[in-house]
Amino acid sequence: MDSLEVPFYFVWGNRDIFLFMDIIAEKGIHVKVKDFANDFVSSLNLKNVYHVSDRVKVFCDPELYVSSNKGLVDRRTIFVTHFVRGVVSDALLHLEGHVHYGQAKGNYVNLGVFVSR
């Protein structure tokens, strides 16, 4: 992703830490689960991959933002979160990374994928 020179914004899902276990072990990364997203991304030294914490302008015309802070959401904001109860209808788009299965309704998209073993 870093070689594409395009900014990537992400929200962690329940199983995402397992995707990176080999990298964590190889690099000897030690992070607290609570701060995993910020600490892990920082440790990789990627210049264009961001964990969204506040409100970030991602496009100027039309003016669009991305945020994981429910209090900063308006019709120009893509709200990304792991999980929040209910749909944030004030958002342009509400993206959620919580596990279970993909869902879409109105401005809400759950990006979770059902994985069977």
MIDOSE-1310 file (N, C-alpha, C; in nm, 2 decimals, decimal comma, always signed):
residues 117
mdsl	+0,08/-0,12/+0,00/+0,00/+0,00/+0,00/+0,09/+0,13/+0,00; +0,20/+0,12/+0,07/+0,28/+0,23/+0,08/+0,34/+0,28/-0,06; +0,37/+0,18/-0,14/+0,42/+0,21/-0,27/+0,32/+0,28/-0,37; +0,19/+0,28/-0,34/+0,09/+0,34/-0,42/+0,09/+0,49/-0,41
evpf	+0,15/+0,54/-0,30/+0,15/+0,68/-0,27/+0,01/+0,75/-0,26; -0,08/+0,67/-0,21/-0,22/+0,72/-0,19/-0,25/+0,70/-0,04; -0,31/+0,80/+0,02/-0,34/+0,78/+0,16/-0,45/+0,67/+0,19; -0,42/+0,58/+0,29/-0,51/+0,48/+0,33/-0,56/+0,51/+0,47
yfvw	-0,68/+0,51/+0,50/-0,74/+0,53/+0,63/-0,81/+0,40/+0,67; -0,79/+0,35/+0,79/-0,85/+0,22/+0,83/-0,91/+0,22/+0,96; -0,99/+0,12/+0,98/-1,05/+0,10/+1,11/-1,03/-0,05/+1,14; -0,99/-0,09/+1,26/-0,96/-0,22/+1,30/-1,09/-0,30/+1,32
gnrd	-1,09/-0,43/+1,27/-1,20/-0,52/+1,30/-1,15/-0,62/+1,40; -1,24/-0,71/+1,44/-1,20/-0,80/+1,55/-1,09/-0,90/+1,51; -1,08/-0,94/+1,39/-0,98/-1,04/+1,36/-0,85/-0,98/+1,29; -0,85/-0,85/+1,27/-0,74/-0,79/+1,20/-0,60/-0,81/+1,26
iflf	-0,59/-0,81/+1,39/-0,46/-0,84/+1,46/-0,40/-0,97/+1,41; -0,48/-1,07/+1,38/-0,43/-1,20/+1,34/-0,37/-1,19/+1,20; -0,41/-1,09/+1,12/-0,35/-1,08/+0,99/-0,20/-1,03/+1,00; -0,17/-0,97/+1,11/-0,04/-0,91/+1,12/+0,05/-0,98/+1,22
mdii	+0,01/-1,09/+1,27/+0,08/-1,16/+1,38/+0,23/-1,20/+1,33; +0,25/-1,24/+1,21/+0,38/-1,27/+1,16/+0,47/-1,15/+1,16; +0,42/-1,03/+1,11/+0,49/-0,91/+1,11/+0,53/-0,87/+1,25; +0,43/-0,88/+1,34/+0,45/-0,84/+1,49/+0,57/-0,92/+1,54
aekg	+0,56/-1,05/+1,52/+0,66/-1,14/+1,57/+0,80/-1,12/+1,51; +0,80/-1,10/+1,38/+0,93/-1,08/+1,30/+1,00/-0,95/+1,35; +0,92/-0,84/+1,37/+0,97/-0,71/+1,40/+0,99/-0,70/+1,55; +0,94/-0,79/+1,63/+0,95/-0,79/+1,78/+0,87/-0,67/+1,83
ihvk	+0,76/-0,64/+1,77/+0,68/-0,52/+1,81/+0,60/-0,55/+1,94; +0,61/-0,46/+2,04/+0,54/-0,48/+2,17/+0,44/-0,36/+2,18; +0,31/-0,39/+2,17/+0,21/-0,28/+2,18/+0,10/-0,33/+2,28; +0,04/-0,23/+2,34/-0,08/-0,26/+2,43/-0,20/-0,28/+2,33
vkdf	-0,28/-0,37/+2,37/-0,40/-0,40/+2,29/-0,48/-0,27/+2,27; -0,50/-0,19/+2,38/-0,58/-0,07/+2,37/-0,52/+0,03/+2,27; -0,39/+0,03/+2,25/-0,33/+0,13/+2,16/-0,27/+0,06/+2,04; -0,32/-0,06/+2,01/-0,27/-0,14/+1,90/-0,26/-0,07/+1,77
andf	-0,37/-0,01/+1,73/-0,38/+0,05/+1,59/-0,27/+0,16/+1,57; -0,27/+0,25/+1,66/-0,17/+0,36/+1,65/-0,03/+0,31/+1,66; +0,00/+0,23/+1,77/+0,13/+0,18/+1,79/+0,18/+0,09/+1,68; +0,10/+0,01/+1,63/+0,14/-0,09/+1,53/+0,17/-0,01/+1,40
vssl	+0,08/+0,07/+1,35/+0,10/+0,15/+1,23/+0,23/+0,23/+1,24; +0,25/+0,30/+1,36/+0,37/+0,38/+1,38/+0,49/+0,29/+1,36; +0,49/+0,17/+1,42/+0,61/+0,08/+1,42/+0,64/+0,04/+1,28; +0,55/+0,04/+1,18/+0,57/-0,01/+1,05/+0,64/+0,10/+0,96
nlkn	+0,63/+0,23/+1,01/+0,69/+0,34/+0,93/+0,64/+0,35/+0,79; +0,51/+0,34/+0,78/+0,45/+0,36/+0,65/+0,41/+0,51/+0,64; +0,43/+0,57/+0,53/+0,41/+0,71/+0,51/+0,27/+0,75/+0,47; +0,19/+0,65/+0,43/+0,06/+0,69/+0,38/-0,06/+0,60/+0,44
vyhv	-0,03/+0,54/+0,55/-0,14/+0,46/+0,61/-0,17/+0,52/+0,75; -0,29/+0,55/+0,77/-0,33/+0,62/+0,89/-0,44/+0,56/+0,96; -0,43/+0,55/+1,09/-0,54/+0,51/+1,18/-0,62/+0,64/+1,21; -0,74/+0,64/+1,18/-0,82/+0,76/+1,20/-0,86/+0,78/+1,34
sdrv	-0,83/+0,90/+1,40/-0,87/+0,92/+1,54/-0,96/+1,05/+1,55; -0,93/+1,15/+1,47/-1,01/+1,27/+1,48/-1,09/+1,29/+1,35; -1,08/+1,41/+1,29/-1,14/+1,44/+1,16/-1,03/+1,49/+1,07; -1,02/+1,42/+0,95/-0,91/+1,45/+0,86/-0,98/+1,48/+0,72
kvfc	-0,93/+1,60/+0,67/-0,98/+1,63/+0,53/-0,91/+1,54/+0,43; -0,99/+1,47/+0,35/-0,94/+1,38/+0,25/-0,96/+1,42/+0,11; -1,04/+1,52/+0,09/-1,07/+1,57/-0,05/-1,12/+1,72/-0,04; -1,08/+1,80/-0,13/-1,11/+1,94/-0,12/-1,23/+1,99/-0,20
dpel	-1,26/+1,93/-0,31/-1,37/+1,97/-0,40/-1,44/+1,86/-0,45; -1,55/+1,81/-0,39/-1,61/+1,87/-0,28/-1,54/+1,84/-0,15; -1,56/+1,92/-0,05/-1,49/+1,90/+0,08/-1,54/+1,78/+0,15; -1,45/+1,68/+0,17/-1,49/+1,55/+0,24/-1,39/+1,52/+0,35
yvss	-1,44/+1,46/+0,45/-1,36/+1,43/+0,57/-1,38/+1,28/+0,60; -1,29/+1,23/+0,68/-1,30/+1,10/+0,74/-1,28/+1,11/+0,89; -1,36/+1,05/+0,98/-1,34/+1,06/+1,12/-1,39/+0,93/+1,19; -1,33/+0,91/+1,31/-1,38/+0,80/+1,39/-1,44/+0,86/+1,52
nkgl	-1,45/+0,99/+1,52/-1,51/+1,06/+1,64/-1,66/+1,10/+1,60; -1,75/+1,03/+1,66/-1,89/+1,05/+1,63/-1,94/+1,20/+1,65; -1,88/+1,27/+1,74/-1,91/+1,41/+1,77/-1,87/+1,50/+1,66; -1,78/+1,46/+1,57/-1,73/+1,54/+1,46/-1,79/+1,51/+1,32
vdrr	-1,89/+1,43/+1,32/-1,95/+1,38/+1,20/-2,06/+1,48/+1,15; -2,06/+1,50/+1,01/-2,17/+1,57/+0,95/-2,18/+1,51/+0,81; -2,26/+1,57/+0,72/-2,30/+1,52/+0,59/-2,18/+1,51/+0,50; -2,07/+1,57/+0,53/-1,94/+1,57/+0,45/-1,84/+1,47/+0,51
tifv	-1,88/+1,39/+0,60/-1,79/+1,30/+0,67/-1,82/+1,15/+0,66; -1,71/+1,08/+0,63/-1,72/+0,93/+0,63/-1,68/+0,89/+0,77; -1,77/+0,83/+0,84/-1,75/+0,79/+0,98/-1,70/+0,65/+0,98; -1,58/+0,62/+1,03/-1,52/+0,49/+1,04/-1,50/+0,45/+1,18
thfv	-1,55/+0,33/+1,22/-1,55/+0,29/+1,36/-1,54/+0,14/+1,36; -1,49/+0,09/+1,47/-1,49/-0,06/+1,49/-1,64/-0,10/+1,52; -1,70/-0,03/+1,61/-1,84/-0,06/+1,65/-1,90/+0,06/+1,72; -2,02/+0,09/+1,69/-2,10/+0,19/+1,76/-2,25/+0,14/+1,75
rgvv	-2,32/+0,16/+1,86/-2,46/+0,12/+1,85/-2,54/+0,21/+1,77; -2,61/+0,16/+1,67/-2,70/+0,23/+1,58/-2,62/+0,29/+1,47; -2,69/+0,33/+1,37/-2,64/+0,40/+1,25/-2,62/+0,54/+1,27; -2,51/+0,60/+1,23/-2,49/+0,74/+1,24/-2,54/+0,81/+1,12
sdal	-2,66/+0,84/+1,12/-2,73/+0,89/+0,99/-2,68/+1,03/+0,95; -2,62/+1,10/+1,04/-2,56/+1,23/+1,00/-2,44/+1,22/+0,91; -2,38/+1,10/+0,90/-2,26/+1,08/+0,82/-2,30/+1,06/+0,67; -2,20/+1,10/+0,59/-2,22/+1,08/+0,45/-2,22/+0,92/+0,43
lhle	-2,13/+0,86/+0,50/-2,11/+0,71/+0,49/-2,07/+0,66/+0,63; -2,13/+0,56/+0,68/-2,09/+0,50/+0,81/-2,03/+0,36/+0,78; -1,90/+0,35/+0,81/-1,83/+0,22/+0,78/-1,79/+0,16/+0,92; -1,82/+0,03/+0,93/-1,79/-0,03/+1,06/-1,71/-0,16/+1,03
ghvh	-1,61/-0,19/+1,12/-1,52/-0,30/+1,10/-1,55/-0,42/+1,20; -1,66/-0,41/+1,27/-1,69/-0,51/+1,37/-1,71/-0,65/+1,30; -1,67/-0,75/+1,36/-1,69/-0,89/+1,31/-1,83/-0,92/+1,29; -1,86/-1,03/+1,22/-1,99/-1,09/+1,19/-2,00/-1,10/+1,04
ygqa	-2,08/-1,03/+0,98/-2,09/-1,05/+0,83/-2,12/-0,92/+0,77; -2,08/-0,90/+0,64/-2,11/-0,78/+0,57/-2,25/-0,74/+0,56; -2,28/-0,61/+0,59/-2,41/-0,56/+0,58/-2,41/-0,42/+0,52; -2,52/-0,39/+0,45/-2,53/-0,25/+0,39/-2,67/-0,21/+0,40
kgny	-2,70/-0,09/+0,44/-2,83/-0,03/+0,44/-2,82/+0,12/+0,45; -2,88/+0,19/+0,36/-2,87/+0,33/+0,36/-2,72/+0,38/+0,35; -2,68/+0,46/+0,45/-2,54/+0,51/+0,45/-2,45/+0,42/+0,53; -2,50/+0,30/+0,58/-2,43/+0,21/+0,67/-2,37/+0,09/+0,59
vnlg	-2,24/+0,06/+0,62/-2,18/-0,06/+0,56/-2,10/-0,12/+0,67; -2,13/-0,25/+0,70/-2,05/-0,33/+0,79/-1,95/-0,41/+0,71; -1,82/-0,39/+0,73/-1,72/-0,45/+0,64/-1,68/-0,59/+0,69; -1,74/-0,63/+0,80/-1,71/-0,76/+0,86/-1,74/-0,88/+0,76
vfvs	-1,66/-0,98/+0,77/-1,67/-1,10/+0,68/-1,69/-1,22/+0,77; -1,79/-1,30/+0,74/-1,80/-1,43/+0,81/-1,70/-1,53/+0,77; -1,63/-1,58/+0,87/-1,52/-1,68/+0,84/-1,56/-1,81/+0,91; -1,57/-1,92/+0,84/-1,60/-2,04/+0,90/-1,47/-2,13/+0,90
r	-1,46/-2,21/+1,00/-1,34/-2,30/+1,01/-1,38/-2,44/+1,00
